């Protein structure tokens, strides 16, 4: 598992919970930049912060860290392969939006 993989999963779960980076950062008592760094794969949270992330997002650290592929939520009866494709597609759209926003 890579730092980038953790970031993609964190972002997907955060968005599923309909939280912005700012809202999550406020609940975790960290900066918005810290959440952004996690999601971009620039850093990992401490164990204490990871525990808080799991509590706030109601997910498991095993899922976020790639130890399991069991989603903490349902995507309407899709197969595991379809779910993975959806999550990767969402990540691609987000990256494209970031590139557009920078331009």
N, CA, C and O atoms as a GROMACS GRO file, in nm:
protein
  412
    1UNK      N    1   0.083  -0.118   0.000
    1UNK     CA    2   0.000   0.000   0.000
    1UNK      C    3   0.088   0.124   0.000
    1UNK      O    4   0.189   0.129   0.069
    2UNK      N    5   0.050   0.222  -0.076
    2UNK     CA    6   0.125   0.346  -0.083
    2UNK      C    7   0.053   0.457  -0.009
    2UNK      O    8  -0.065   0.445   0.025
    3UNK      N    9   0.124   0.565   0.016
    3UNK     CA   10   0.063   0.682   0.079
    3UNK      C   11  -0.049   0.734  -0.011
    3UNK      O   12  -0.154   0.776   0.038
    4UNK      N   13  -0.027   0.731  -0.142
    4UNK     CA   14  -0.128   0.778  -0.237
    4UNK      C   15  -0.256   0.695  -0.226
    4UNK      O   16  -0.366   0.749  -0.231
    5UNK      N   17  -0.241   0.563  -0.211
    5UNK     CA   18  -0.356   0.474  -0.198
    5UNK      C   19  -0.437   0.511  -0.075
    5UNK      O   20  -0.560   0.518  -0.082
    6UNK      N   21  -0.371   0.534   0.037
    6UNK     CA   22  -0.439   0.578   0.160
    6UNK      C   23  -0.517   0.706   0.132
    6UNK      O   24  -0.633   0.719   0.172
    7UNK      N   25  -0.452   0.799   0.064
    7UNK     CA   26  -0.516   0.927   0.035
    7UNK      C   27  -0.641   0.912  -0.050
    7UNK      O   28  -0.741   0.980  -0.027
    8UNK      N   29  -0.635   0.825  -0.149
    8UNK     CA   30  -0.751   0.802  -0.235
    8UNK      C   31  -0.868   0.745  -0.156
    8UNK      O   32  -0.983   0.785  -0.175
    9UNK      N   33  -0.837   0.651  -0.069
    9UNK     CA   34  -0.944   0.591   0.011
    9UNK      C   35  -1.001   0.691   0.111
    9UNK      O   36  -1.122   0.698   0.131
   10UNK      N   37  -0.914   0.768   0.173
   10UNK     CA   38  -0.960   0.870   0.267
   10UNK      C   39  -1.053   0.968   0.196
   10UNK      O   40  -1.161   1.000   0.246
   11UNK      N   41  -1.012   1.014   0.082
   11UNK     CA   42  -1.093   1.110   0.005
   11UNK      C   43  -1.228   1.051  -0.034
   11UNK      O   44  -1.330   1.118  -0.023
   12UNK      N   45  -1.228   0.926  -0.080
   12UNK     CA   46  -1.353   0.862  -0.121
   12UNK      C   47  -1.451   0.849  -0.004
   12UNK      O   48  -1.570   0.876  -0.018
   13UNK      N   49  -1.400   0.809   0.112
   13UNK     CA   50  -1.487   0.794   0.228
   13UNK      C   51  -1.535   0.932   0.276
   13UNK      O   52  -1.652   0.948   0.312
   14UNK      N   53  -1.445   1.030   0.277
   14UNK     CA   54  -1.484   1.166   0.319
   14UNK      C   55  -1.596   1.218   0.230
   14UNK      O   56  -1.694   1.273   0.279
   15UNK      N   57  -1.580   1.201   0.100
   15UNK     CA   58  -1.682   1.250   0.006
   15UNK      C   59  -1.813   1.172   0.021
   15UNK      O   60  -1.921   1.229   0.009
   16UNK      N   61  -1.803   1.042   0.047
   16UNK     CA   62  -1.924   0.963   0.069
   16UNK      C   63  -2.000   1.015   0.190
   16UNK      O   64  -2.123   1.013   0.192
   17UNK      N   65  -1.928   1.061   0.290
   17UNK     CA   66  -1.991   1.116   0.411
   17UNK      C   67  -2.033   1.262   0.391
   17UNK      O   68  -2.086   1.325   0.483
   18UNK      N   69  -2.008   1.313   0.271
   18UNK     CA   70  -2.046   1.451   0.233
   18UNK      C   71  -1.982   1.556   0.323
   18UNK      O   72  -2.046   1.652   0.367
   19UNK      N   73  -1.853   1.534   0.349
   19UNK     CA   74  -1.776   1.631   0.426
   19UNK      C   75  -1.674   1.697   0.335
   19UNK      O   76  -1.616   1.632   0.248
   20UNK      N   77  -1.651   1.825   0.356
   20UNK     CA   78  -1.543   1.892   0.286
   20UNK      C   79  -1.414   1.869   0.364
   20UNK      O   80  -1.416   1.822   0.478
   21UNK      N   81  -1.302   1.902   0.301
   21UNK     CA   82  -1.175   1.891   0.373
   21UNK      C   83  -1.177   1.980   0.496
   21UNK      O   84  -1.126   1.942   0.602
   22UNK      N   85  -1.235   2.098   0.483
   22UNK     CA   86  -1.240   2.191   0.596
   22UNK      C   87  -1.325   2.134   0.710
   22UNK      O   88  -1.285   2.141   0.826
   23UNK      N   89  -1.440   2.076   0.678
   23UNK     CA   90  -1.525   2.019   0.782
   23UNK      C   91  -1.455   1.904   0.854
   23UNK      O   92  -1.461   1.893   0.977
   24UNK      N   93  -1.387   1.818   0.777
   24UNK     CA   94  -1.315   1.707   0.840
   24UNK      C   95  -1.201   1.761   0.926
   24UNK      O   96  -1.178   1.712   1.036
   25UNK      N   97  -1.130   1.860   0.875
   25UNK     CA   98  -1.018   1.915   0.952
   25UNK      C   99  -1.066   1.975   1.085
   25UNK      O  100  -0.999   1.961   1.187
   26UNK      N  101  -1.181   2.040   1.082
   26UNK     CA  102  -1.234   2.100   1.205
   26UNK      C  103  -1.273   1.991   1.305
   26UNK      O  104  -1.249   2.007   1.425
   27UNK      N  105  -1.331   1.884   1.257
   27UNK     CA  106  -1.370   1.775   1.347
   27UNK      C  107  -1.248   1.704   1.406
   27UNK      O  108  -1.252   1.654   1.518
   28UNK      N  109  -1.139   1.701   1.329
   28UNK     CA  110  -1.017   1.634   1.375
   28UNK      C  111  -0.923   1.729   1.449
   28UNK      O  112  -0.824   1.686   1.509
   29UNK      N  113  -0.955   1.858   1.445
   29UNK     CA  114  -0.872   1.961   1.506
   29UNK      C  115  -0.732   1.965   1.445
   29UNK      O  116  -0.632   1.973   1.515
   30UNK      N  117  -0.729   1.959   1.310
   30UNK     CA  118  -0.606   1.975   1.233
   30UNK      C  119  -0.636   2.077   1.124
   30UNK      O  120  -0.752   2.117   1.106
   31UNK      N  121  -0.534   2.120   1.052
   31UNK     CA  122  -0.557   2.219   0.947
   31UNK      C  123  -0.613   2.153   0.822
   31UNK      O  124  -0.598   2.033   0.801
   32UNK      N  125  -0.678   2.234   0.739
   32UNK     CA  126  -0.728   2.186   0.611
   32UNK      C  127  -0.612   2.137   0.525
   32UNK      O  128  -0.626   2.040   0.450
   33UNK      N  129  -0.498   2.203   0.535
   33UNK     CA  130  -0.379   2.163   0.461
   33UNK      C  131  -0.331   2.023   0.499
   33UNK      O  132  -0.277   1.950   0.416
   34UNK      N  133  -0.350   1.988   0.625
   34UNK     CA  134  -0.312   1.855   0.671
   34UNK      C  135  -0.397   1.749   0.602
   34UNK      O  136  -0.346   1.647   0.556
   35UNK      N  137  -0.528   1.773   0.594
   35UNK     CA  138  -0.618   1.679   0.526
   35UNK      C  139  -0.581   1.671   0.378
   35UNK      O  140  -0.578   1.563   0.320
   36UNK      N  141  -0.553   1.784   0.320
   36UNK     CA  142  -0.513   1.788   0.179
   36UNK      C  143  -0.386   1.706   0.157
   36UNK      O  144  -0.376   1.632   0.059
   37UNK      N  145  -0.289   1.719   0.246
   37UNK     CA  146  -0.164   1.643   0.234
   37UNK      C  147  -0.189   1.493   0.246
   37UNK      O  148  -0.128   1.415   0.173
   38UNK      N  149  -0.279   1.453   0.335
   38UNK     CA  150  -0.313   1.310   0.345
   38UNK      C  151  -0.372   1.261   0.213
   38UNK      O  152  -0.333   1.157   0.161
   39UNK      N  153  -0.467   1.338   0.161
   39UNK     CA  154  -0.538   1.296   0.040
   39UNK      C  155  -0.450   1.299  -0.085
   39UNK      O  156  -0.473   1.222  -0.178
   40UNK      N  157  -0.351   1.384  -0.086
   40UNK     CA  158  -0.259   1.391  -0.200
   40UNK      C  159  -0.146   1.289  -0.189
   40UNK      O  160  -0.063   1.277  -0.279
   41UNK      N  161  -0.143   1.217  -0.079
   41UNK     CA  162  -0.039   1.118  -0.061
   41UNK      C  163   0.094   1.176  -0.019
   41UNK      O  164   0.198   1.114  -0.039
   42UNK      N  165   0.092   1.294   0.040
   42UNK     CA  166   0.216   1.358   0.083
   42UNK      C  167   0.258   1.316   0.223
   42UNK      O  168   0.375   1.326   0.259
   43UNK      N  169   0.160   1.270   0.302
   43UNK     CA  170   0.192   1.226   0.438
   43UNK      C  171   0.083   1.136   0.492
   43UNK      O  172  -0.028   1.129   0.439
   44UNK      N  173   0.117   1.065   0.601
   44UNK     CA  174   0.023   0.982   0.676
   44UNK      C  175  -0.013   1.054   0.806
   44UNK      O  176   0.065   1.134   0.856
   45UNK      N  177  -0.131   1.025   0.858
   45UNK     CA  178  -0.163   1.079   0.991
   45UNK      C  179  -0.093   0.998   1.100
   45UNK      O  180  -0.049   0.885   1.078
   46UNK      N  181  -0.083   1.057   1.217
   46UNK     CA  182  -0.034   0.983   1.334
   46UNK      C  183  -0.138   0.876   1.369
   46UNK      O  184  -0.250   0.879   1.320
   47UNK      N  185  -0.099   0.784   1.454
   47UNK     CA  186  -0.194   0.680   1.496
   47UNK      C  187  -0.313   0.743   1.568
   47UNK      O  188  -0.427   0.700   1.548
   48UNK      N  189  -0.288   0.843   1.649
   48UNK     CA  190  -0.396   0.912   1.720
   48UNK      C  191  -0.492   0.977   1.622
   48UNK      O  192  -0.614   0.967   1.637
   49UNK      N  193  -0.438   1.044   1.520
   49UNK     CA  194  -0.523   1.110   1.421
   49UNK      C  195  -0.596   1.007   1.335
   49UNK      O  196  -0.712   1.028   1.300
   50UNK      N  197  -0.530   0.898   1.300
   50UNK     CA  198  -0.595   0.792   1.223
   50UNK      C  199  -0.716   0.738   1.299
   50UNK      O  200  -0.821   0.714   1.239
   51UNK      N  201  -0.701   0.720   1.428
   51UNK     CA  202  -0.812   0.673   1.511
   51UNK      C  203  -0.928   0.771   1.507
   51UNK      O  204  -1.044   0.731   1.496
   52UNK      N  205  -0.897   0.901   1.516
   52UNK     CA  206  -1.001   1.003   1.509
   52UNK      C  207  -1.069   1.004   1.372
   52UNK      O  208  -1.191   1.018   1.362
   53UNK      N  209  -0.989   0.988   1.265
   53UNK     CA  210  -1.044   0.983   1.129
   53UNK      C  211  -1.145   0.869   1.120
   53UNK      O  212  -1.255   0.887   1.068
   54UNK      N  213  -1.107   0.753   1.170
   54UNK     CA  214  -1.197   0.637   1.165
   54UNK      C  215  -1.325   0.662   1.243
   54UNK      O  216  -1.433   0.622   1.199
   55UNK      N  217  -1.314   0.727   1.358
   55UNK     CA  218  -1.433   0.758   1.437
   55UNK      C  219  -1.524   0.857   1.365
   55UNK      O  220  -1.645   0.836   1.357
   56UNK      N  221  -1.466   0.964   1.313
   56UNK     CA  222  -1.545   1.068   1.246
   56UNK      C  223  -1.610   1.015   1.119
   56UNK      O  224  -1.726   1.045   1.091
   57UNK      N  225  -1.536   0.936   1.041
   57UNK     CA  226  -1.587   0.887   0.913
   57UNK      C  227  -1.658   0.753   0.926
   57UNK      O  228  -1.710   0.700   0.828
   58UNK      N  229  -1.661   0.699   1.046
   58UNK     CA  230  -1.725   0.570   1.073
   58UNK      C  231  -1.675   0.463   0.976
   58UNK      O  232  -1.753   0.394   0.910
   59UNK      N  233  -1.544   0.451   0.970
   59UNK     CA  234  -1.480   0.353   0.884
   59UNK      C  235  -1.370   0.283   0.962
   59UNK      O  236  -1.342   0.319   1.076
   60UNK      N  237  -1.308   0.184   0.901
   60UNK     CA  238  -1.202   0.111   0.971
   60UNK      C  239  -1.065   0.154   0.921
   60UNK      O  240  -1.048   0.193   0.805
   61UNK      N  241  -0.969   0.145   1.009
   61UNK     CA  242  -0.831   0.173   0.967
   61UNK      C  243  -0.785   0.066   0.869
   61UNK      O  244  -0.705   0.095   0.780
   62UNK      N  245  -0.834  -0.056   0.884
   62UNK     CA  246  -0.798  -0.162   0.790
   62UNK      C  247  -0.837  -0.125   0.647
   62UNK      O  248  -0.762  -0.150   0.553
   63UNK      N  249  -0.954  -0.065   0.631
   63UNK     CA  250  -0.997  -0.023   0.497
   63UNK      C  251  -0.907   0.090   0.446
   63UNK      O  252  -0.857   0.084   0.334
   64UNK      N  253  -0.887   0.192   0.528
   64UNK     CA  254  -0.807   0.306   0.484
   64UNK      C  255  -0.663   0.267   0.452
   64UNK      O  256  -0.601   0.324   0.363
   65UNK      N  257  -0.610   0.171   0.526
   65UNK     CA  258  -0.471   0.130   0.508
   65UNK      C  259  -0.454   0.019   0.405
   65UNK      O  260  -0.342  -0.026   0.378
   66UNK      N  261  -0.564  -0.025   0.347
   66UNK     CA  262  -0.557  -0.125   0.242
   66UNK      C  263  -0.542  -0.268   0.291
   66UNK      O  264  -0.509  -0.358   0.213
   67UNK      N  265  -0.567  -0.291   0.420
   67UNK     CA  266  -0.558  -0.427   0.475
   67UNK      C  267  -0.681  -0.508   0.439
   67UNK      O  268  -0.679  -0.631   0.443
   68UNK      N  269  -0.790  -0.439   0.403
   68UNK     CA  270  -0.912  -0.504   0.359
   68UNK      C  271  -0.975  -0.419   0.250
   68UNK      O  272  -0.955  -0.297   0.246
   69UNK      N  273  -1.049  -0.483   0.164
   69UNK     CA  274  -1.122  -0.410   0.061
   69UNK      C  275  -1.270  -0.401   0.093
   69UNK      O  276  -1.350  -0.357   0.010
   70UNK      N  277  -1.307  -0.443   0.213
   70UNK     CA  278  -1.447  -0.435   0.254
   70UNK      C  279  -1.482  -0.288   0.274
   70UNK      O  280  -1.433  -0.223   0.366
   71UNK      N  281  -1.569  -0.239   0.187
   71UNK     CA  282  -1.609  -0.099   0.196
   71UNK      C  283  -1.688  -0.071   0.322
   71UNK      O  284  -1.766  -0.156   0.366
   72UNK      N  285  -1.669   0.047   0.380
   72UNK     CA  286  -1.745   0.082   0.499
   72UNK      C  287  -1.885   0.131   0.464
   72UNK      O  288  -1.960   0.174   0.552
   73UNK      N  289  -1.921   0.123   0.336
   73UNK     CA  290  -2.053   0.166   0.291
   73UNK      C  291  -2.088   0.085   0.167
   73UNK      O  292  -2.002   0.019   0.109
   74UNK      N  293  -2.214   0.091   0.128
   74UNK     CA  294  -2.262   0.014   0.013
   74UNK      C  295  -2.278   0.104  -0.109
   74UNK      O  296  -2.320   0.219  -0.098
   75UNK      N  297  -2.243   0.050  -0.225
   75UNK     CA  298  -2.262   0.123  -0.350
   75UNK      C  299  -2.365   0.052  -0.437
   75UNK      O  300  -2.341   0.027  -0.556
   76UNK      N  301  -2.478   0.018  -0.379
   76UNK     CA  302  -2.593  -0.031  -0.454
   76UNK      C  303  -2.574  -0.163  -0.526
   76UNK      O  304  -2.617  -0.175  -0.641
   77UNK      N  305  -2.514  -0.262  -0.465
   77UNK     CA  306  -2.505  -0.394  -0.523
   77UNK      C  307  -2.403  -0.410  -0.634
   77UNK      O  308  -2.411  -0.506  -0.711
   78UNK      N  309  -2.307  -0.320  -0.644
   78UNK     CA  310  -2.202  -0.334  -0.744
   78UNK      C  311  -2.104  -0.443  -0.701
   78UNK      O  312  -2.088  -0.470  -0.582
   79UNK      N  313  -2.040  -0.505  -0.798
   79UNK     CA  314  -1.936  -0.602  -0.766
   79UNK      C  315  -1.814  -0.529  -0.712
   79UNK      O  316  -1.802  -0.407  -0.728
   80UNK      N  317  -1.725  -0.602  -0.647
   80UNK     CA  318  -1.602  -0.541  -0.594
   80UNK      C  319  -1.523  -0.473  -0.705
   80UNK      O  320  -1.470  -0.363  -0.687
   81UNK      N  321  -1.516  -0.537  -0.820
   81UNK     CA  322  -1.443  -0.480  -0.934
   81UNK      C  323  -1.509  -0.350  -0.981
   81UNK      O  324  -1.439  -0.254  -1.014
   82UNK      N  325  -1.640  -0.346  -0.985
   82UNK     CA  326  -1.711  -0.226  -1.026
   82UNK      C  327  -1.693  -0.113  -0.925
   82UNK      O  328  -1.676   0.003  -0.963
   83UNK      N  329  -1.697  -0.147  -0.798
   83UNK     CA  330  -1.677  -0.047  -0.693
   83UNK      C  331  -1.538   0.014  -0.704
   83UNK      O  332  -1.522   0.135  -0.697
   84UNK      N  333  -1.437  -0.072  -0.723
   84UNK     CA  334  -1.300  -0.022  -0.737
   84UNK      C  335  -1.289   0.071  -0.858
   84UNK      O  336  -1.221   0.173  -0.851
   85UNK      N  337  -1.355   0.036  -0.966
   85UNK     CA  338  -1.354   0.120  -1.086
   85UNK      C  339  -1.420   0.255  -1.058
   85UNK      O  340  -1.370   0.359  -1.102
   86UNK      N  341  -1.530   0.254  -0.985
   86UNK     CA  342  -1.600   0.378  -0.950
   86UNK      C  343  -1.509   0.466  -0.865
   86UNK      O  344  -1.497   0.586  -0.890
   87UNK      N  345  -1.444   0.407  -0.765
   87UNK     CA  346  -1.357   0.486  -0.677
   87UNK      C  347  -1.238   0.544  -0.753
   87UNK      O  348  -1.200   0.659  -0.729
   88UNK      N  349  -1.181   0.467  -0.843
   88UNK     CA  350  -1.070   0.518  -0.924
   88UNK      C  351  -1.117   0.629  -1.018
   88UNK      O  352  -1.046   0.727  -1.039
   89UNK      N  353  -1.235   0.613  -1.074
   89UNK     CA  354  -1.291   0.715  -1.163
   89UNK      C  355  -1.313   0.846  -1.086
   89UNK      O  356  -1.281   0.954  -1.136
   90UNK      N  357  -1.366   0.836  -0.966
   90UNK     CA  358  -1.387   0.956  -0.884
   90UNK      C  359  -1.254   1.023  -0.855
   90UNK      O  360  -1.243   1.146  -0.862
   91UNK      N  361  -1.151   0.943  -0.824
   91UNK     CA  362  -1.019   1.000  -0.798
   91UNK      C  363  -0.963   1.071  -0.921
   91UNK      O  364  -0.901   1.176  -0.909
   92UNK      N  365  -0.985   1.014  -1.040
   92UNK     CA  366  -0.939   1.077  -1.164
   92UNK      C  367  -1.011   1.210  -1.188
   92UNK      O  368  -0.948   1.308  -1.229
   93UNK      N  369  -1.139   1.213  -1.165
   93UNK     CA  370  -1.216   1.337  -1.182
   93UNK      C  371  -1.165   1.444  -1.086
   93UNK      O  372  -1.149   1.560  -1.124
   94UNK      N  373  -1.140   1.403  -0.962
   94UNK     CA  374  -1.089   1.500  -0.865
   94UNK      C  375  -0.953   1.556  -0.907
   94UNK      O  376  -0.930   1.676  -0.896
   95UNK      N  377  -0.865   1.470  -0.956
   95UNK     CA  378  -0.734   1.517  -1.002
   95UNK      C  379  -0.750   1.612  -1.120
   95UNK      O  380  -0.681   1.714  -1.127
   96UNK      N  381  -0.839   1.580  -1.213
   96UNK     CA  382  -0.864   1.668  -1.327
   96UNK      C  383  -0.917   1.803  -1.280
   96UNK      O  384  -0.875   1.906  -1.332
   97UNK      N  385  -1.007   1.803  -1.185
   97UNK     CA  386  -1.060   1.929  -1.130
   97UNK      C  387  -0.951   2.012  -1.064
   97UNK      O  388  -0.949   2.134  -1.076
   98UNK      N  389  -0.860   1.946  -0.995
   98UNK     CA  390  -0.750   2.018  -0.931
   98UNK      C  391  -0.659   2.083  -1.036
   98UNK      O  392  -0.614   2.196  -1.018
   99UNK      N  393  -0.633   2.011  -1.143
   99UNK     CA  394  -0.551   2.066  -1.252
   99UNK      C  395  -0.620   2.186  -1.315
   99UNK      O  396  -0.555   2.287  -1.343
  100UNK      N  397  -0.749   2.174  -1.338
  100UNK     CA  398  -0.826   2.284  -1.397
  100UNK      C  399  -0.826   2.405  -1.304
  100UNK      O  400  -0.810   2.518  -1.349
  101UNK      N  401  -0.844   2.380  -1.174
  101UNK     CA  402  -0.847   2.489  -1.076
  101UNK      C  403  -0.714   2.563  -1.070
  101UNK      O  404  -0.712   2.684  -1.049
  102UNK      N  405  -0.603   2.493  -1.090
  102UNK     CA  406  -0.471   2.555  -1.086
  102UNK      C  407  -0.444   2.639  -1.210
  102UNK      O  408  -0.366   2.734  -1.206
  103UNK      N  409  -0.510   2.605  -1.320
  103UNK     CA  410  -0.487   2.676  -1.448
  103UNK      C  411  -0.560   2.807  -1.455
  103UNK      O  412  -0.551   2.878  -1.555
   0.00000   0.00000   0.00000
